[in-house]
Amino acid sequence: MCGIAGICRRAKAIQTAELEALSQALHHRGPDGGGTWLHPSGRLGFAHRRLAIVDLSAAAAQPMQSSTGRTCIVFNGEIYNFRQLRQEALRWGWRFRSESDTEVILAFYEHYGIECLRFFRGMFAFALWDEHEQRLWLVRDRLGIKPLYYVWNDNCFAFASELSALQRLPDIELRLDVTALWDFLSYHYIPPPKSIYCQVRKVEAGTWVYLDVQRWRCVGQRYWQLPEPAEEEYTAEQAMEELDRLLSEVVSEHLVADVPIGAFLSGGVDSSVVVAYARRQYPVRAFTVDFPGESSSEKHFAEAVARCLGVEHRVVPLAAEDFVPAIEHFVRVYGEPFGDTSGIAVLAVSRAARAEVKAVLSGDGGDELFAGYIQQSSDVGLNGFPVRSRRVVPWLLRCMPTRRGERWLRLFLPAEERVLRTSIWLEFGQKRRLFHPEFVALVPSEYDEFWFLRQYQSQGVSPLRSRLRLDLQSWLPEKMLTKVDRASMAVGLEVRVPLVDHRLVEWVCRVSDRLLWHPQWGGKWLLKRLLERQLPPELVYRPKKGFSIPLREWLQRVRWRERICESRFWCEKVFHPRLFQRADLRSPVTRFLLLVLAVWSDENPWVL
């Protein structure tokens, strides 16, 4: 697990000091060491920060060149099946110089080309230079577990794990993308391929991008996507046994490491399943964040699960007084505006875990895979009113100045449109009361706020399946996995997410809806049935409670109004001058989003 960065220039030479600056910006992602590599031409260079998890020796250091001299790579992530792949490469006659998974990528690329990606099971983002093809490849894993940003203009192509590195390059104009800010208030994150800056893009999940250096041409392509639903006939018992087999295999692979491994444990179904399967093979140590004195604390559930499973357990307190200093750190960690408040809690538990282990398992992905967010049929767009004309409803929703009445109005929309609208936070009419009229004028009048979600709408599938596919391709990679990656890597901790293994995802795409969500038992009932074998029913079947901080209470301790009014976004006419008179700010989530924007505007370079 690491931080990666690099520069390729069309004419101007790259200085070693520039590469070292990139490495320094990513130091937190890889505190165990760093390195740079400069191509003989002087126009291409890589930088790397190392968090040593597999093969701790110097032979596994990066940037890494292949034994043939054809390729060079900087790699962030883990290839869990690298040992099996290594045996295959040895049969070809490949001469390894390390025991690392990084070198396996080089071997398979030189043998199969970019088609090598189909062999890799894991989480990864890497850049690979091919001397023969004169191509620089950027690759992001199938589900988007690991991040990768890049910029391409007339003179420069650069990439990095985080924006903080790219901000240091003189080749990039740091101009705000106004539609990205608009999208942030819709989604709580900036959806790819956008970033907060016009020139900087994100490599999307399951996608590769390459730069043809000779033609100075950039090409991107998706190499993996969710398979189309193709229901296989499983009985409930057959499905449970297959899921049991898959979970055993996947969690076992995620335990491969040369350092101690722990686990995050909230006491909910997903993290409990992961810990239950892990402790069969490994004395995993569990970590739980606690909010002392708050009703949102789930400490006692996590403690009960840990006792039943027989695992060592640590409770990490996060009190209200810690919230104020945590906000600015939170904004710095995420690099661009990011609005998931539970990231503050993940930062706290990651810091505590890092004091004892270098890698942990997490239960992220269970809700998106097994319909955990779906509590009732209306959550998938059903139970609406069958009215003949619905043209006026989207117009009314777009114009509404507050969130009042939204839920009722959405009942008049078609199911597929209702699912889209429940996936965003603020409508157009609410957002235009937050931003200055001159700023709003920069947003195209017919801007489609649902552009990101529409590309993942599935035709010809059930409403349940449509909702799950939407969550897996939008909410999961860009909010949940982004939250965990930045918070954990801020303290040099690797987080592995077994439930996001692509084999498990592809299997879920093949099972029938009735095995994912049941009108009586709700979502995740297969996982719960498996967990029943190891935990008492009262821990398995308790009501779902989302992982969140007590935001409303804690915001009362923050001078959030004053902080917004003192910010650069306020002074330079991004925020509306009558924000507190015109906007609907009753929700603590909306207040937090504005606070994030205010802090970000002061902490980062930008022009409008």
C-alpha positions in Angstrom: 0.0 0.0 0.0 1.6 3.2 -1.1 1.4 6.6 -2.7 2.3 7.0 -6.3 3.0 10.0 -8.6 4.7 10.9 -11.8 5.3 13.5 -14.6 5.8 13.2 -18.3 6.6 16.4 -20.2 6.5 16.9 -23.9 9.7 19.0 -24.1 10.9 20.5 -20.8 13.2 18.3 -18.7 12.0 17.0 -15.3 14.1 17.8 -12.2 14.7 15.3 -9.5 13.6 17.9 -7.0 10.2 17.9 -8.6 9.8 14.2 -8.1 11.0 14.4 -4.5 8.4 17.1 -3.9 5.7 14.8 -5.2 7.0 12.0 -3.0 7.0 14.3 0.1 3.4 15.3 -0.6 2.4 11.7 -0.3 4.7 10.8 2.7 1.7 9.9 4.9 0.6 7.2 2.5 4.0 5.5 2.7 6.1 6.3 5.7 8.3 3.2 5.3 10.4 4.7 2.5 10.4 6.5 -0.8 12.1 6.5 -4.2 12.2 8.2 -7.5 13.0 7.1 -11.1 14.0 9.4 -14.0 13.9 8.1 -17.6 17.1 8.6 -19.5 15.3 11.1 -21.8 14.7 13.3 -18.7 11.1 13.8 -19.7 9.5 11.1 -17.7 9.8 10.4 -13.9 8.1 8.4 -11.2 7.8 9.0 -7.4 6.8 6.5 -4.8 6.1 6.3 -1.1 6.1 2.9 0.5 4.0 1.2 3.1 5.6 -2.2 3.4 3.0 -5.0 3.8 4.3 -7.8 1.5 8.0 -8.5 1.1 9.5 -6.0 3.6 13.0 -6.2 2.0 14.7 -3.5 -0.1 14.2 -5.7 -3.2 10.5 -4.8 -3.2 11.2 -1.0 -3.2 9.7 1.2 -5.9 9.8 2.6 -8.6 10.5 -0.9 -9.8 12.0 -1.8 -13.2 11.5 -5.3 -14.7 14.4 -7.6 -15.1 14.1 -7.2 -18.9 14.4 -3.4 -18.7 11.2 -3.0 -20.8 8.9 -1.7 -18.0 8.9 0.4 -14.9 6.1 0.6 -12.4 4.8 2.5 -9.4 2.0 0.5 -7.7 -0.5 1.2 -4.9 -2.5 -1.7 -3.5 -2.4 -5.4 -3.1 -2.6 -8.4 -5.5 -4.0 -11.1 -3.3 -3.4 -14.0 -5.6 0.2 -12.9 -6.5 1.7 -16.1 -5.1 -0.2 -18.3 -7.5 0.5 -16.0 -10.4 4.2 -15.9 -9.5 4.3 -19.7 -9.9 2.9 -19.4 -13.3 5.4 -16.8 -14.3 8.3 -19.0 -13.0 7.1 -21.7 -15.4 7.5 -19.2 -18.3 11.1 -18.6 -17.1 10.6 -15.2 -15.6 13.5 -14.3 -13.3 12.2 -12.7 -10.1 14.3 -10.5 -8.0 11.9 -10.0 -5.1 9.0 -11.7 -3.4 6.6 -8.8 -4.0 3.3 -8.6 -5.8 4.6 -5.5 -7.7 7.0 -7.6 -9.7 4.2 -10.0 -10.6 2.4 -7.2 -12.3 5.5 -6.5 -14.4 5.8 -10.1 -15.4 2.2 -10.5 -16.4 2.1 -7.2 -18.3 5.2 -8.2 -20.4 3.6 -11.6 -21.1 0.0 -10.6 -21.8 0.0 -6.8 -22.3 -2.8 -4.8 -20.7 -5.0 -7.9 -20.8 -3.0 -9.0 -17.7 -5.6 -7.2 -15.6 -8.1 -10.0 -15.9 -5.7 -12.2 -13.8 -5.4 -9.9 -10.8 -7.5 -10.2 -7.7 -7.1 -7.3 -5.4 -7.2 -3.5 -5.0 -4.8 -1.5 -7.1 -3.9 1.8 -8.8 -0.7 1.8 -10.8 1.3 3.6 -13.4 3.4 1.5 -15.8 5.8 2.7 -18.5 6.3 0.5 -21.5 9.6 1.3 -23.3 8.8 -0.7 -26.4 5.3 0.8 -26.9 6.3 4.2 -25.6 3.2 4.3 -23.6 2.4 5.3 -20.0 -0.5 3.3 -18.5 -2.6 4.4 -15.6 -4.9 1.7 -14.2 -7.5 1.7 -11.4 -9.0 -1.5 -9.9 -12.4 -2.8 -10.8 -14.5 -1.4 -7.9 -12.4 1.8 -7.4 -10.9 0.9 -4.0 -7.7 2.8 -4.7 -7.6 6.4 -6.1 -5.8 7.9 -9.0 -5.8 11.5 -10.3 -4.2 12.7 -13.5 -3.8 15.9 -15.7 -3.1 16.1 -19.4 -2.5 19.3 -21.3 -0.4 20.4 -24.2 2.8 20.2 -22.3 2.4 17.9 -19.4 0.9 14.6 -18.3 1.0 14.0 -14.5 -0.6 11.7 -12.1 -0.8 11.1 -8.3 -2.7 9.2 -5.6 -4.0 12.5 -4.2 -4.6 16.1 -5.3 -2.1 17.4 -2.8 0.8 16.2 -5.0 -0.5 17.6 -8.2 -1.1 21.0 -6.6 2.7 21.3 -6.4 3.3 21.2 -10.1 3.7 24.5 -12.1 2.2 22.9 -15.2 -1.4 22.9 -13.9 -3.9 25.7 -13.7 -5.8 25.3 -10.5 -9.1 26.7 -11.8 -12.2 25.6 -10.0 -14.7 23.5 -11.9 -17.9 25.3 -10.9 -20.1 22.3 -11.9 -18.0 20.1 -9.6 -18.8 22.3 -6.7 -22.5 22.1 -7.8 -22.2 18.3 -7.9 -20.6 18.2 -4.4 -23.8 19.6 -2.9 -25.8 16.9 -4.8 -23.7 13.9 -3.9 -21.4 14.8 -0.9 -18.5 14.0 -3.2 -17.3 15.1 -6.6 -18.1 12.4 -9.1 -15.5 11.1 -11.6 -14.0 11.8 -14.0 -14.3 15.4 -12.5 -12.2 16.8 -9.7 -12.5 20.2 -8.0 -10.1 21.5 -10.7 -11.0 21.8 -14.4 -7.7 20.3 -15.6 -7.4 17.5 -13.1 -9.4 14.3 -13.8 -9.9 11.0 -11.9 -9.3 7.6 -13.4 -12.7 5.9 -13.0 -13.2 2.5 -11.4 -12.5 -0.4 -13.7 -10.7 1.8 -16.2 -7.3 2.3 -17.8 -5.9 5.4 -19.4 -2.7 5.5 -21.5 -0.6 8.3 -22.9 0.9 7.7 -26.3 4.0 9.8 -25.8 5.1 10.0 -29.5 1.7 11.3 -30.6 0.9 13.0 -27.3 -2.5 11.4 -27.3 -4.5 10.3 -24.3 -6.9 7.3 -24.5 -9.1 5.8 -21.9 -11.2 2.6 -21.8 -13.3 0.7 -19.2 -11.9 -2.9 -18.9 -14.4 -4.2 -16.3 -18.0 -3.4 -15.5 -20.7 -5.1 -13.5 -22.0 -8.1 -15.5 -25.5 -8.0 -16.6 -27.9 -9.8 -14.2 -28.3 -13.5 -15.2 -30.2 -15.2 -12.5 -29.0 -18.7 -11.6 -31.4 -21.1 -9.9 -30.2 -21.3 -6.3 -32.3 -22.5 -3.4 -31.7 -20.5 -0.2 -29.6 -23.3 1.2 -27.5 -23.6 -2.0 -27.0 -19.8 -2.0 -25.9 -19.9 1.6 -23.3 -22.6 1.0 -21.9 -20.9 -2.1 -21.7 -17.6 -0.2 -20.0 -19.4 2.7 -17.4 -20.8 0.3 -16.8 -17.5 -1.4 -16.4 -15.6 1.9 -14.0 -18.2 3.2 -11.9 -17.9 0.1 -12.0 -14.2 -0.2 -11.3 -13.4 3.4 -8.5 -15.9 3.5 -6.8 -14.2 0.5 -7.2 -10.8 2.2 -5.2 -12.1 5.2 -2.0 -12.6 3.1 0.6 -10.2 4.6 4.0 -10.1 6.2 2.8 -7.8 9.0 0.1 -8.0 11.7 -3.5 -7.5 10.6 -6.5 -6.1 12.5 -10.1 -5.4 11.7 -12.6 -2.6 12.1 -15.7 -3.8 14.1 -18.8 -1.7 14.4 -21.0 -4.5 15.8 -23.1 -4.4 12.6 -23.6 -7.4 10.3 -20.9 -6.6 7.7 -18.0 -6.0 9.9 -19.1 -8.9 12.2 -19.1 -11.3 9.1 -15.6 -10.2 8.1 -14.2 -10.7 11.6 -16.0 -14.0 12.0 -14.4 -15.4 8.9 -11.0 -13.9 9.6 -10.7 -15.2 13.1 -11.0 -18.8 11.8 -7.5 -18.5 10.4 -5.9 -15.6 12.1 -5.9 -14.0 15.6 -7.3 -10.8 14.3 -7.5 -7.8 16.7 -10.6 -5.6 16.4 -11.0 -1.8 16.7 -14.2 0.1 17.4 -14.8 3.8 17.6 -17.0 5.0 20.4 -18.9 8.3 21.1 -18.9 8.5 24.9 -22.3 9.5 26.3 -24.0 9.6 22.9 -27.0 7.6 21.8 -25.2 6.8 18.5 -22.5 4.8 20.2 -22.5 1.1 19.3 -19.7 0.2 21.6 -21.7 -2.4 23.6 -22.8 -4.2 20.5 -19.2 -4.4 19.2 -18.0 -5.6 22.6 -20.6 -8.4 22.6 -19.6 -9.5 19.1 -15.9 -9.5 20.1 -16.7 -11.6 23.1 -18.8 -14.1 21.2 -16.1 -14.5 18.5 -13.2 -14.6 20.9 -11.2 -11.8 19.4 -9.1 -9.2 21.2 -10.9 -5.8 21.1 -9.9 -2.1 21.4 -12.4 0.7 21.9 -11.4 4.1 20.6 -13.2 7.1 22.1 -14.1 10.1 20.0 -15.6 12.9 22.1 -17.4 16.1 21.2 -14.4 18.2 22.2 -12.3 16.4 19.6 -14.7 17.5 16.8 -13.5 21.1 16.4 -9.8 20.4 15.7 -10.8 17.3 13.6 -12.7 19.4 11.0 -9.7 21.1 9.4 -7.7 18.0 9.5 -10.6 16.1 7.9 -10.7 18.7 5.0 -6.9 18.4 4.5 -7.0 14.6 4.4 -9.5 14.4 1.7 -7.8 16.9 -0.6 -11.0 18.1 -2.4 -14.4 18.8 -0.9 -15.8 15.6 0.7 -18.9 15.4 2.8 -19.2 12.1 4.6 -19.1 13.0 8.3 -18.3 9.5 9.4 -14.8 10.1 7.8 -14.0 11.9 11.0 -14.7 8.7 13.0 -12.7 6.6 10.5 -9.7 8.9 11.0 -9.9 8.4 14.7 -10.1 4.6 14.7 -7.5 4.4 11.9 -5.0 6.4 14.0 -5.6 4.1 17.0 -5.3 0.9 14.9 -2.1 2.1 13.3 -0.4 2.2 16.7 -0.8 -1.6 16.8 -1.1 -2.9 13.3 -0.2 -1.9 9.7 -3.3 -3.3 7.9 -6.9 -4.0 8.9 -10.0 -5.6 7.3 -13.2 -3.6 6.9 -16.8 -4.6 6.2 -17.4 -1.9 3.6 -19.5 -2.9 0.7 -22.0 -5.2 2.4 -24.9 -2.8 2.3 -24.4 -2.1 -1.4 -24.1 -5.7 -2.3 -26.8 -7.2 -0.2 -29.4 -4.5 -0.1 -28.7 -3.2 3.4 -29.9 0.3 2.6 -33.3 -0.9 1.5 -35.7 -0.9 4.4 -38.9 -0.9 2.5 -40.2 -1.2 -1.0 -40.4 2.6 -1.5 -36.6 2.7 -1.2 -36.4 1.1 -4.7 -39.0 3.4 -6.2 -42.1 1.3 -5.6 -45.4 2.4 -3.9 -45.7 5.6 -5.8 -48.9 7.2 -7.1 -49.9 6.1 -10.6 -50.6 9.5 -12.1 -50.8 10.1 -15.9 -48.7 13.2 -16.3 -45.5 13.7 -14.3 -43.9 16.6 -16.2 -44.6 19.2 -13.6 -43.1 17.2 -10.7 -39.4 17.5 -11.8 -40.0 21.2 -12.4 -41.5 21.6 -8.9 -38.6 19.7 -7.3 -36.0 21.8 -9.2 -37.6 25.0 -8.0 -38.2 24.2 -4.4 -36.2 26.4 -2.0 -36.3 24.0 0.9 -36.3 20.2 1.4 -39.8 20.3 2.8 -42.3 18.3 0.8 -39.6 16.5 -1.4 -40.4 13.0 -0.1 -44.1 13.5 -0.9 -43.5 15.0 -4.3 -41.2 12.1 -5.3 -44.1 9.7 -4.9 -45.5 11.1 -8.2 -42.3 10.2 -10.2 -41.7 7.0 -12.1 -39.8 4.5 -10.1 -36.5 4.9 -11.9 -36.6 8.7 -11.6 -37.5 8.4 -7.9 -34.4 6.2 -7.2 -32.2 8.9 -8.9 -33.6 11.7 -6.8 -33.3 9.8 -3.5 -29.5 9.5 -4.3 -28.9 13.2 -4.2 -28.9 15.6 -1.3 -29.9 19.1 -2.6 -32.0 20.1 -5.6 -31.3 23.0 -7.9 -33.6 25.4 -6.1 -31.9 24.8 -2.7 -28.3 25.1 -4.1 -28.9 28.4 -5.9 -29.7 29.9 -2.5 -26.3 28.8 -1.2 -24.2 30.2 -4.0 -23.7 33.8 -5.2 -25.9 34.7 -8.2 -22.8 35.4 -10.2 -21.4 32.0 -9.4 -24.8 30.3 -10.2 -24.7 32.1 -13.6 -21.6 30.1 -14.5 -23.5 26.8 -14.2 -25.2 26.0 -17.6 -28.9 26.7 -17.3 -29.9 23.2 -18.4 -27.2 21.4 -16.4 -28.3 17.9 -15.7 -27.6 17.3 -12.0 -28.1 13.6 -12.4 -25.6 13.1 -15.2 -23.4 10.8 -13.1 -26.2 8.6 -11.9 -27.9 8.3 -15.3 -25.0 6.5 -16.9 -25.5 3.7 -14.4 -29.2 3.3 -14.8 -30.0 -0.3 -15.8 -32.7 -1.0 -18.3 -34.8 -4.1 -18.2 -34.0 -5.1 -14.6 -36.1 -5.0 -11.5 -36.3 -1.8 -9.4 -34.3 -3.6 -6.6 -31.5 -4.6 -9.0 -31.4 -1.2 -10.6 -30.9 0.4 -7.1 -28.2 -2.0 -6.1 -26.3 -1.5 -9.4 -26.5 2.2 -9.0 -25.1 2.1 -5.4 -22.3 -0.3 -6.4 -21.1 2.0 -9.2 -21.6 5.4 -7.6 -22.1 5.5 -3.9 -19.7 2.7 -3.0 -16.5 3.7 -4.9 -16.8 7.5 -4.7 -18.1 7.9 -1.2 -17.6 4.8 1.0 -14.3 3.6 -0.4 -12.9 7.1 -0.8 -13.8 7.8 2.8 -11.9 4.8 4.0 -8.9 5.1 1.7 -8.1 8.8 2.6 -8.8 8.4 6.3 -6.7 5.3 6.7 -3.8 6.3 4.4 -3.6 9.6 6.2 -1.9 7.6 9.1 -0.2 5.0 6.9 -2.7 2.2 7.6 -3.8 -0.2 4.9 -7.5 -1.1 4.8 -8.6 -4.2 3.0 -12.3 -4.7 1.9 -13.1 -8.4 1.3 -16.8 -7.8 0.6 -15.8 -5.7 -2.4 -13.8 -8.5 -4.0 -15.0 -8.6 -7.7 -15.7 -12.4 -7.5 -18.2 -11.8 -4.7 -19.7 -8.9 -6.7 -20.1 -10.9 -9.8 -21.7 -13.8 -7.9 -24.3 -11.4 -6.4 -25.2 -10.2 -9.9 -26.2 -13.8 -10.7 -28.5 -14.6 -7.7 -32.2 -13.8 -7.8 -33.7 -10.7 -6.1 -35.5 -12.9 -3.5 -32.1 -14.0 -2.1 -31.0 -10.4 -1.7 -34.0 -8.7 -0.2 -37.1 -10.2 1.4 -40.3 -8.3 2.2 -40.4 -9.9 5.7 -36.7 -10.2 6.6 -35.3 -7.2 4.6 -31.8 -7.0 3.2 -28.7 -9.0 3.9 -30.7 -12.0 5.1 -28.2 -14.4 3.6 -25.4 -12.8 5.5 -27.4 -12.9 8.6 -28.3 -16.6 8.2 -24.6 -17.3 7.9 -23.7 -15.1 10.9 -26.4 -16.9 13.0 -24.0 -19.9 13.1 -21.6 -17.9 15.2 -23.6 -15.1 17.0 -26.8 -15.1 19.0 -29.9 -13.8 17.2 -30.1 -10.6 19.2 -26.8 -9.5 17.8 -27.6 -10.5 14.2 -31.2 -9.3 13.9 -31.1 -6.0 15.7 -32.4 -2.9 13.8 -29.9 -1.4 11.3 -28.1 1.7 12.5 -25.9 3.7 10.1 -22.3 4.5 11.1 -22.4 8.2 11.8 -21.2 10.8 14.3 -23.7 12.8 16.4 -23.4 15.7 14.0 -26.3 17.9 15.2 -25.0 18.0 18.8 -21.4 18.4 17.8 -22.0 21.3 15.4 -23.4 23.3 18.2 -19.8 23.5 19.5 -18.5 25.0 16.3 -18.6 28.6 15.2 -19.8 27.3 11.8 -21.6 30.5 10.7 -18.6 32.7 11.5 -16.2 30.3 9.9 -18.2 30.4 6.7 -18.4 34.2 6.7 -14.6 34.4 7.2 -13.7 32.1 4.4 -12.3 32.9 1.0 -15.3 31.5 -0.7 -17.4 34.1 1.1 -15.0 37.0 0.3 -14.7 36.1 -3.3 -18.4 35.8 -4.0 -18.8 32.0 -4.2 -21.2 31.8 -1.2 -24.5 33.9 -1.4 -24.2 37.2 0.5 -27.6 36.6 2.1 -26.9 32.9 2.7 -28.2 32.9 6.2 -31.4 34.7 5.3 -32.4 32.9 2.1 -31.1 29.3 2.4 -32.6 26.3 4.1 -29.9 25.5 6.7 -31.9 23.5 9.2 -30.2 20.2 8.3 -26.8 19.7 10.1 -25.7 17.9 7.0 -26.1 21.0 4.9 -24.3 23.1 7.5 -21.4 20.6 7.5 -21.2 20.6 3.7 -20.9 24.4 3.7 -18.3 24.3 6.5 -16.2 21.8 4.5 -16.3 24.2 1.5 -15.3 27.1 3.6 -12.4 25.4 5.2 -11.3 23.9 1.8 -11.3 27.3 0.2 -8.8 28.6 2.8 -6.6 25.5 2.8 -6.1 25.1 -0.9 -4.9 27.1 -3.9 -7.5 27.9 -6.5 -8.7 30.5 -9.0 -12.3 31.1 -10.2 
